[in-house]
Amino acid sequence: MPAKELVEYVAKSLVDDPEAVHVEETRDRDGIVLELHVAEDDMGKVIGRNGSVAKALRTLLKVTSAREGEPVSLEIV
């Protein structure tokens, strides 16, 4: 599963308003940057207590990017 679809699937599973979730993919000199957009009320659910959910998402992306061979980073906006 490509990184963008993985982040979108996990985020939609976590939030109350899955229609507001969308992921934008851009490229920079360091690799792929994924920007995760969620409803303002769901921001805490995606970040988690002390950033635990965000850290877990980034760990999943590291595994995915290792298989694809291109670094992927996640920004939650």
N, C-alpha and C positions, 0 to 999 in steps of 0.2 A: 504494500500500500504506500503510495507516495506520501511524503511528509505533509503536504498541504491538506490532503484528505484525512490523514490521521489526526491532525490537530483539530480540524473542523468536526470530525466525528466525536472526539473526546469532549470538546467544548459543548457541543449540542447535548451530550448526555448529562452534563453537569448543571446546565442553566435552566431557569424557569421559562425563558423566552427563546427557544431555539431558532425562531425566525430571524432574530436580531443578530445571530452569529454569522460572521463572514470573515474569510481569511484572504489577505492580499499577499501575493508573492512577488518580490522584487529581487533583483540581483545587484550585488555590489562587488567590490574587489575581493572581499573575504568569502564570498559564496552567496547562498540564498538567504534572504531575510523574509520571515513570515510575520505579518502583522495581524494579530487576532483582535477583532472588534466584537464586543459584546454589549448588551444593554447595560446602562450604568448601574442598575439594581443588581445585576448578576456579576459585577466585577469582583466582588469578594469571594464568590464561589469559584471563580476561575483562578484567582490568586491563592486562595486558601490561607489558613492560619500560618503566620510567619512565612508565607510564600511556599508552603509545602506542595501545593498542587502545581504551581508554576514550575517549581524545581523538577517535579515528576514529569511534566510535559517536556521540559528541556532534556531530561535524561532519555525519554523515548525518542526525541529528535536526534540525539547523538547516536543512538543505535541505528536509526533509520538512515542517517547520513553516512554512517560508516559502511553500510551495505551499498548505498548509491554512489559513494566516492566523492561527494561534494559537501562541504560544511554547511549546516543549516542553523540559523539562530532564530529565536522567537522573541517578538516584542508584543506585549499586551497593551493595547491602547483603548 
